[in-house]
Amino acid sequence: MIILLLMASNRRVNGGTMIDRIVEEVRKARNKHAKKFNYDVKEVAADIQKQQKESGREFVSFPAKRIEPVFSKRLLSKDSHSAS
């Protein structure tokens, strides 16, 4: 019950749309940072990586996993049946 009240106190309604103050704050910070680099995504990413290196903290990165689309197997099996 207390958690729900805390969550509700962090939100307000604007024209029927729920606005979360934390999300608003994060968006403002992100916009302010991007504006410094003229909204150039490559420059923003480079600055974030620079900040990570300078922080001295350890950051972990995992390789992307390639996921085979399910429908491709179905299409291939249908094509192989119709070709024979």
Steps between C-alpha positions, in 0.01 A plus 500: 500500500778744592689413182191575290460838669865585434467395138181700458654809659771495232247528217259765388233513236524747215204498263425135577862390447697370796834679537773341709730762657799266503463423130459874438821573691696234310374632166602855592850385599535296181381794289739740675792262438406444134462874443868551596591286198245646259297178534773305316448141616860399430635791704260430788602132504870593488456735797318234701779250428758762602314558828490125563877469451572802722272373777734213585203266535484163332240475224392169351398450140360182354505406131168520320315172454376425152149362508372311199149614406248218544315573178811453282509127574133470403556691177803290412318175568202611285731606215692172513174300480366698206833483314509118502 
